[in-house]
Amino acid sequence: MIDFLPTSIQLSYLVASALFIVGLKQLGSPATARQGNLIGAIGMLIAVVATLLDQKVLNYEMIAVGIAIGSAIGAIMAYKVQMTSMPQWWVC
């Protein structure tokens, strides 16, 4: 069982990176952007869960704080920035 966990974590990272690439590809078209965003989010979820399952992670509290702060900043920015302003906003 101990040998299985590192292999599954590495496989999870591989699947997550593939989902990120597919999600980014789909973000290039307005017709598939919503699906690309969902695929990228699923890839991120897989990567975070794989990282938390890794036995080398020692400080889960800091990870939780980082997720909470990042989620709060993302939620605030999602409400404040209009969708039509997004391309110009990232260039600044």
N, C-alpha and C positions, 0 to 999 in steps of 0.2 A: 504494500500500500504506500510506503514512503517513496518508492521509486516512481509511482504513478503520478503523484502530486506535481513535481516539477515539470514533467512532460505535459500534463494537462494545462498547467499555467502557461508554458511556452506555446502550446497549441492555441490557447485562448488569445494570447497576444497576436499570433499570426492571423487568426480569424478577425480580431478587432481591427488590425491594420488593413486587411482586405475590405472590411466594411467601411472604413474611413475613405479609402480610395474610391470605392463605388459611390459612396455618398457624395464625395466631392465632384465626381464626374456628373452626377445627376443634378447638382446644384447649378450647372451651366445652362440649364434650360428652364424657363418659367413653368413649363408643363410638368416637369419632374422634380422641381425644387423642393416641394413639400415632402415627397417620398425620399429624396436624398437627405434631407435634414433628419428624418426619422431613422434612416439607415445609419447615418453618422452617430446619432444619439445612442442607438443600440450598440454600435461598436465601442463607444465611450463607456457605456455601462459594463460591457464585457471586460474592458481593460481595467476599470476600477475594481470590479469584483475579483478579477484575477490577482490584482495587486494586493487587495486586502486578504486574500487567501494565502499569499506568500508568507512563509514562516519567518522571513528576514525583516518584515515590517514590525517595528517595536513600539511605535507611538501612534495608536489608533485615534487618540484624542486630537492630535494635530491634524490628522487627515479629516476628521469630522469638522473641525473648525474651518479648515480650508474649503471644504465643500459648502459649508453654510455661508461663508463670506462670498465665495464665488457665485453661489446661487442668488444671494441677495443683490449683489452688484448686477448680475445678468438680468434679474427680474426688473430692477429699477431702470436699467438701460433699455430693456425691451418696451417698457411703457413710455419712456420719454422720447426715444428716437423714432421718427416716422419711417415706415418701410421705404418710402421714396428717397429718404435721406441716407439710407444705409451705404450705398457705394461711395458717396462723398465723405461720409463719416469715417470710414476705414482708411481713406487716403491721407487724412490729416495727420 
